[in-house]
Amino acid sequence: MSKVILVKANKGGVGKSWLTLQLAHATALKDKQVLIITSDSQNNIPRFAGIKENNFENGLEYWITKKMEHIWN
């Protein structure tokens, strides 16, 4: 069964990205698949996660497909 966890606050600088990454990490440690989707213009989650590639110019769908292809096939 799938679950959706939404982290939302209207105020900036309250740790939404960091909390989201920590929740995702804890969930992944339980052998669950995790997908984080963010609309944050600062796009901190990939940087916090240690992702060096910061080429998101092709859009979210392209990046997800490229990175998750091994799971889907």
C-alpha distances in whole Angstrom, upper triangle without the diagonal:
4,7,10,13,17,20,23,26,29,32,32,32,30,28,25,25,25,23,20,21,21,18,16,19,17,14,15,17,14,14,11,11,13,14,17,19,22,25,27,31,31,28,28,25,26,29,28,26,29,28,32,31,32,32,30,33,31,28,24,23,26,25,21,22,25,23,20,21,21,17,17,20
4,7,10,13,17,19,23,26,28,28,29,27,25,21,21,22,20,17,18,18,15,14,16,16,12,13,16,14,13,10,10,10,11,14,15,18,21,23,27,28,25,25,22,23,26,25,23,26,25,29,28,28,29,26,29,28,25,21,20,23,22,18,19,22,20,17,19,20,16,16,19
4,7,10,13,16,20,23,25,25,26,24,22,18,18,19,17,14,16,16,12,12,15,14,11,13,16,14,14,11,11,10,11,12,14,16,19,21,25,26,23,23,20,21,25,23,21,25,25,28,28,28,28,26,29,28,24,21,20,23,22,19,21,23,21,19,21,22,18,19,22
4,6,10,13,16,19,22,22,23,21,19,15,16,17,15,12,14,15,12,11,15,14,12,14,17,16,16,13,12,10,10,10,11,13,16,18,21,22,20,20,17,19,22,21,20,23,23,27,26,25,26,23,26,25,22,18,19,22,20,17,20,22,20,18,21,22,19,19,23
4,7,10,13,17,18,19,20,17,15,12,13,14,11,9,12,12,9,9,13,13,11,14,16,16,17,13,13,10,10,10,11,12,15,16,20,20,18,18,15,18,21,19,18,22,22,25,26,25,26,23,26,26,22,19,20,23,21,18,21,24,21,20,23,24,21,22,25
4,6,10,13,15,16,17,15,13,10,11,13,11,8,12,13,10,11,15,15,14,16,19,19,20,17,16,13,12,10,10,10,12,13,17,18,16,16,14,17,20,18,18,22,22,25,25,24,25,22,25,25,21,18,19,23,21,19,22,24,22,21,24,26,23,24,27
4,7,10,12,12,13,11,10,6,8,10,8,7,10,11,10,11,14,15,15,17,19,20,21,18,18,14,13,11,11,10,12,12,15,16,15,14,13,16,18,16,17,21,21,24,24,23,24,22,24,25,22,19,21,24,22,20,23,25,23,22,26,27,25,26,29
4,7,9,10,12,10,10,7,10,12,10,10,13,15,13,15,18,19,18,21,23,24,25,22,21,18,16,13,12,11,11,11,14,15,15,15,14,18,19,18,19,23,23,25,26,23,25,22,25,25,22,19,22,25,23,22,25,27,25,25,28,30,28,28,32
4,5,7,10,8,9,7,11,13,12,12,15,16,16,18,20,21,21,24,26,26,28,25,25,21,20,16,15,13,13,12,15,15,16,16,16,19,20,19,21,24,24,27,27,25,26,24,26,27,24,22,25,27,25,25,28,30,28,28,31,33,31,32,36
4,7,10,9,11,10,13,15,15,15,18,20,19,21,24,24,25,27,29,30,31,29,27,24,22,19,17,14,13,12,14,15,16,16,17,21,22,21,23,26,26,28,28,25,27,24,26,27,24,22,25,28,26,26,29,31,29,30,33,35,33,34,37
4,7,7,10,9,12,14,14,15,18,19,20,21,24,25,25,27,29,31,32,30,29,25,23,20,19,15,14,12,14,14,16,16,17,21,21,20,22,25,25,27,28,25,27,25,26,28,25,24,27,29,27,27,31,32,30,31,35,36,35,36,39
4,6,8,8,10,12,13,14,16,18,19,20,22,24,25,26,28,30,31,29,28,24,22,18,17,14,13,10,11,11,13,12,14,18,17,17,19,22,22,24,24,22,24,22,24,26,23,22,25,27,25,25,29,30,28,29,33,34,33,34,38
4,6,8,9,10,12,13,15,16,18,19,21,22,24,25,27,29,30,28,27,24,22,19,18,15,15,11,13,11,13,11,13,17,16,14,18,20,21,22,24,21,24,22,25,27,25,23,27,28,26,26,30,30,28,29,33,34,33,34,38
4,6,9,9,9,12,14,14,15,17,19,20,21,23,25,26,28,26,26,22,21,18,18,15,16,13,15,14,15,13,14,18,17,15,18,20,22,24,25,23,26,24,27,29,26,24,27,29,27,26,30,31,28,29,33,34,33,34,37
4,6,5,6,8,10,10,12,14,15,16,18,20,21,23,25,23,23,19,18,15,16,13,15,12,14,12,13,10,11,14,14,12,14,17,19,21,22,21,23,22,25,27,24,22,25,27,24,24,27,28,25,26,30,31,29,31,34
4,6,5,6,9,10,10,12,14,15,16,18,20,22,23,21,20,17,16,12,12,10,12,10,13,12,11,10,9,13,14,12,14,17,18,21,22,20,22,20,23,25,22,19,22,24,22,21,25,25,23,24,27,28,27,28,32
4,5,5,6,9,10,11,12,14,15,16,18,20,21,20,18,15,13,10,11,9,10,8,11,10,8,7,6,10,10,8,10,13,14,17,18,16,19,17,20,22,19,17,20,22,19,18,22,22,20,21,24,25,24,26,29
4,5,5,6,9,10,11,12,14,15,17,19,20,19,18,15,15,12,13,12,14,12,15,12,11,8,7,10,10,7,9,12,14,17,19,18,21,20,23,25,22,20,23,24,21,20,24,24,21,22,26,26,25,27,30
4,5,5,6,9,10,11,12,14,15,17,19,17,17,14,14,12,13,13,15,14,17,15,14,11,10,13,14,11,12,15,17,20,22,21,23,22,25,26,24,21,23,25,22,21,24,25,22,22,26,27,25,27,30
4,5,5,6,9,10,11,12,14,16,17,15,14,11,11,8,10,9,13,12,15,14,12,11,8,11,13,10,11,14,15,19,20,19,21,19,23,23,21,18,20,22,19,17,21,22,19,19,23,23,21,23,27
4,5,5,6,9,10,10,12,15,16,14,13,10,10,8,11,11,14,13,16,15,12,10,7,9,10,8,7,11,12,16,17,17,19,18,22,23,20,17,20,21,18,16,20,20,17,17,21,21,20,22,25
4,5,5,6,9,10,11,13,15,14,14,11,13,11,14,14,17,16,19,18,15,13,10,12,13,10,10,13,15,19,20,20,23,22,26,27,24,21,23,25,21,20,23,23,20,20,24,23,22,24,27
4,5,5,6,9,10,11,13,12,12,10,11,10,13,14,17,17,20,19,17,15,12,14,16,13,12,16,17,21,22,22,24,23,27,27,24,21,23,24,21,19,22,23,20,19,23,23,21,23,26
4,6,5,6,9,10,11,9,9,6,8,7,11,13,16,16,20,19,16,14,11,12,14,12,10,14,15,19,20,20,22,21,24,24,22,18,20,21,18,16,19,20,16,16,19,19,17,19,22
4,5,5,6,9,10,10,10,8,11,10,14,16,19,19,22,20,17,15,12,13,14,12,9,13,14,18,19,20,23,22,26,26,24,21,22,23,20,18,21,21,17,17,20,19,18,20,23
4,5,5,7,9,9,11,10,13,13,17,18,22,21,24,23,20,18,15,16,18,15,13,16,18,22,23,24,26,25,29,29,27,24,25,26,23,21,23,24,20,19,23,22,20,22,25
4,5,5,7,6,8,7,10,12,15,17,21,21,25,24,21,19,16,17,19,17,14,18,19,22,23,24,26,25,28,28,26,22,23,24,22,19,21,22,19,17,21,20,17,19,22
4,5,5,5,6,6,10,11,15,18,21,22,25,24,21,19,15,16,18,16,13,16,17,20,21,22,24,23,27,27,25,21,22,23,20,17,19,20,16,15,18,17,14,17,20
4,5,7,9,10,14,15,19,21,25,25,28,26,23,21,18,18,20,17,14,17,18,22,23,25,27,27,30,30,28,25,25,26,23,21,23,23,19,18,21,19,17,20,22
4,6,9,10,14,16,20,22,26,26,30,29,25,24,20,21,23,20,18,20,21,25,26,28,29,29,32,32,29,26,26,27,25,22,24,24,21,19,22,20,17,20,22
4,7,9,13,16,19,22,26,27,29,29,25,24,20,20,23,21,18,20,20,24,25,26,28,27,31,30,28,24,24,25,23,20,21,22,18,16,18,16,14,17,19
4,6,10,13,16,19,23,24,27,27,23,22,19,19,22,20,17,20,20,24,24,25,26,25,29,28,25,22,21,23,21,17,19,20,17,14,17,16,13,15,18
4,7,10,13,17,20,22,25,24,21,20,17,17,20,19,16,18,18,21,21,22,23,22,25,24,22,18,18,19,17,14,15,16,13,11,14,13,10,12,15
4,7,10,13,17,18,21,21,17,17,13,14,17,16,13,16,16,19,19,20,21,19,23,22,19,16,16,18,15,12,14,16,13,11,14,14,11,13,17
4,6,10,13,15,18,18,15,15,12,12,15,15,13,16,14,18,17,17,18,16,19,18,16,12,12,14,12,9,12,13,11,9,13,14,12,13,16
4,6,10,11,14,15,11,12,9,10,13,13,11,14,13,17,16,15,17,14,18,17,15,11,12,15,12,10,13,15,12,12,16,17,15,16,20
4,7,9,12,13,10,12,9,11,14,14,13,16,15,17,16,15,16,13,15,15,12,8,10,13,11,9,13,15,13,13,16,18,17,17,21
4,5,9,10,7,9,8,10,13,13,13,16,15,17,16,14,15,12,15,15,12,9,12,14,13,12,15,17,15,16,19,21,20,21,24
4,6,9,8,10,10,12,14,15,16,18,17,19,18,15,15,12,14,15,11,10,13,15,14,14,17,19,18,19,22,24,23,23,27
4,5,5,8,9,11,12,13,15,17,16,17,17,14,15,13,14,16,13,12,16,17,16,16,20,20,19,20,24,26,25,26,29
4,5,8,11,12,13,14,16,18,16,17,16,13,14,11,13,15,13,13,16,17,16,17,20,21,20,22,25,27,27,27,30
4,6,9,10,10,12,14,15,14,15,15,11,13,12,14,17,15,14,18,19,17,18,21,21,20,22,25,27,27,28,31
4,6,7,8,9,11,12,11,12,12,9,11,10,12,15,13,12,15,16,13,14,18,18,17,19,22,24,23,24,27
4,6,5,6,9,10,10,12,12,10,13,13,16,18,16,15,18,19,16,16,20,20,17,19,23,24,24,25,28
4,5,5,6,9,9,11,12,11,14,13,16,18,16,14,17,17,14,14,18,18,15,17,20,21,21,22,25
4,5,5,6,5,8,8,8,11,11,14,16,14,12,15,15,12,12,16,15,12,14,18,19,19,21,23
4,5,5,6,7,9,8,12,12,16,18,17,16,19,18,15,16,19,18,15,18,21,22,22,24,27
4,5,8,10,12,12,15,16,19,21,20,18,21,21,17,17,21,20,17,19,22,23,22,25,27
4,6,9,11,12,15,15,19,20,19,17,19,19,15,15,18,17,14,16,19,19,19,22,24
4,6,9,11,14,15,19,20,20,18,20,20,16,16,19,17,14,17,20,20,20,23,25
4,6,7,10,12,15,17,16,15,17,16,12,13,16,14,11,14,17,17,18,20,22
4,6,9,12,15,16,17,16,19,17,14,15,18,15,13,16,19,19,21,23,24
4,6,9,11,13,14,14,16,14,10,13,15,12,11,15,17,18,19,21,23
4,6,9,11,12,12,15,13,10,13,15,13,13,16,18,20,21,22,24
4,6,8,9,10,13,11,8,12,14,12,12,16,17,19,21,21,23
4,6,6,7,10,8,7,10,12,11,12,15,16,19,20,20,22
4,5,8,11,9,9,12,14,13,14,17,18,22,23,22,24
4,7,8,6,7,10,11,11,13,15,16,19,20,20,21
4,6,6,6,9,10,11,13,14,16,19,19,19,21
4,6,5,6,8,10,11,12,14,17,17,16,19
4,6,5,6,9,10,10,12,15,15,14,16
4,6,5,6,9,10,10,14,15,14,16
4,5,5,6,8,10,13,14,14,16
4,5,5,6,8,11,11,11,13
4,6,5,6,9,10,9,11
4,6,6,9,10,10,12
4,6,8,9,10,12
4,5,5,7,9
4,5,5,6
4,6,6
4,6
4
